[in-house]
Amino acid sequence: MARVKNIRLGTIAEILIGLPDNRRLELVDAKNMVACNLVQPNHLGVFNDIQNTLEIKRQTPIDAEYFIRKDDILLKRLNPVTATLITDDLPDTVFSSNLFVVRLFRDYRPAYIACLLENQGISWLSGNIVGSLTAIKSISIRALAELEIPVLDWGRQEAIGRMWLLHKKRQRLLGDLMAEDRRLMSAATRSITTSAEEED
């Protein structure tokens, strides 16, 4: 059986740091303000979803590279746990400086790369992390770029990527089911105890 070759992430993807944080906005004419949505680390869910965005306004135009695109992969810079793959267009949405975006420019399946980053890459990066002796851990662009990716044929990449996305959907469905089960159990308990009190 032939040995699988590896390729470094930095040779197949651009790795970007998000929009610099500039919360101090000058008092300017509202007509000159540029409005857009900002994704921050706490907006990322565990089910490959973005739960919320924050509207921001800036006086200066924003470079095109900061706008999130379909097939971008988002990673938290601090304490990374999951990878978030953008599966739909997000118009006028940028990412904060506390996020990395992995933007593929070679012919690799984004879901496959996101799966590897989440299931193998983050654990590998733990050995190349800044501040590993503290509670807050931060990964670097250099460490991400050095991450080795197994070179698989298109069909295998597709299969792994689909399995990962289905896994995320199953996780979400199971979470929703458990939440509904707890709600029903609470309602049933409340109903029984209320009936018992009325009988007394």
Residue pairs with C-beta under 8 A, 6 or more apart in sequence:
4 150
4 151
4 152
5 150
5 151
6 148
6 149
6 150
6 151
7 148
7 149
7 151
8 145
8 146
8 147
8 148
8 149
9 15
9 102
9 113
9 121
9 144
9 145
9 146
9 147
9 148
9 149
10 144
10 145
10 146
11 106
12 104
12 105
12 106
12 108
12 113
12 149
13 102
13 103
13 104
13 105
13 106
13 108
13 113
14 102
14 103
14 105
15 100
15 101
15 102
15 103
15 141
15 144
15 145
16 65
16 66
16 100
16 101
16 103
17 77
17 97
17 99
17 100
17 141
18 66
18 94
18 95
18 96
18 97
18 98
18 99
18 100
18 101
19 38
19 62
19 66
19 94
19 95
19 96
19 97
20 97
21 96
21 97
21 98
22 58
25 57
25 58
25 59
26 59
28 59
32 59
33 57
33 58
33 59
34 57
34 58
34 59
34 60
34 61
34 62
35 55
35 56
35 57
35 92
36 55
36 56
36 58
36 62
36 67
36 92
36 93
36 94
37 53
37 54
37 55
37 56
37 90
37 92
37 93
37 94
38 53
38 54
38 55
38 56
38 93
38 94
38 95
38 96
39 50
39 53
39 54
39 68
39 74
39 93
39 94
39 95
39 96
39 99
40 54
40 96
40 98
40 99
41 76
41 77
41 78
41 96
41 98
41 99
43 50
43 51
43 52
43 53
43 54
44 50
44 51
44 74
44 76
44 82
44 84
44 99
45 51
45 84
46 81
46 82
46 171
47 168
47 169
47 171
47 172
47 175
48 82
48 84
48 85
48 87
48 114
48 165
48 168
49 84
49 172
50 84
50 90
53 93
56 94
62 94
66 94
66 95
67 92
67 93
67 94
68 74
68 86
68 90
68 93
68 94
68 95
68 101
69 86
69 89
69 103
70 86
70 87
70 88
70 89
70 90
71 85
71 86
71 87
71 103
71 104
71 110
72 85
72 86
72 101
72 102
72 103
72 110
73 83
73 84
73 85
73 86
73 101
73 102
73 103
73 104
73 110
73 113
73 114
73 117
74 83
74 84
74 85
74 86
74 95
74 99
74 100
74 101
75 83
75 84
75 99
75 100
75 101
75 102
75 117
75 139
75 144
76 98
76 99
76 100
77 97
77 98
77 99
77 100
77 138
77 139
78 98
78 136
78 137
78 138
79 136
79 137
80 122
80 125
80 137
80 139
81 122
82 118
83 114
83 115
83 117
83 118
83 121
83 122
84 114
85 110
85 111
85 114
85 165
87 165
95 101
100 139
100 141
100 144
102 113
102 117
102 144
104 110
104 113
107 154
108 149
108 157
109 154
109 157
109 158
109 160
109 161
110 161
111 160
111 161
111 162
111 164
111 165
112 152
112 157
112 158
112 160
112 161
112 164
113 149
114 161
114 164
115 160
115 161
115 163
115 164
116 149
116 150
117 147
118 164
119 164
121 144
121 147
124 147
125 139
125 143
125 144
125 147
126 132
126 137
128 139
128 140
128 143
128 146
129 137
129 138
129 139
129 143
130 137
130 138
130 139
130 140
131 137
131 138
152 160
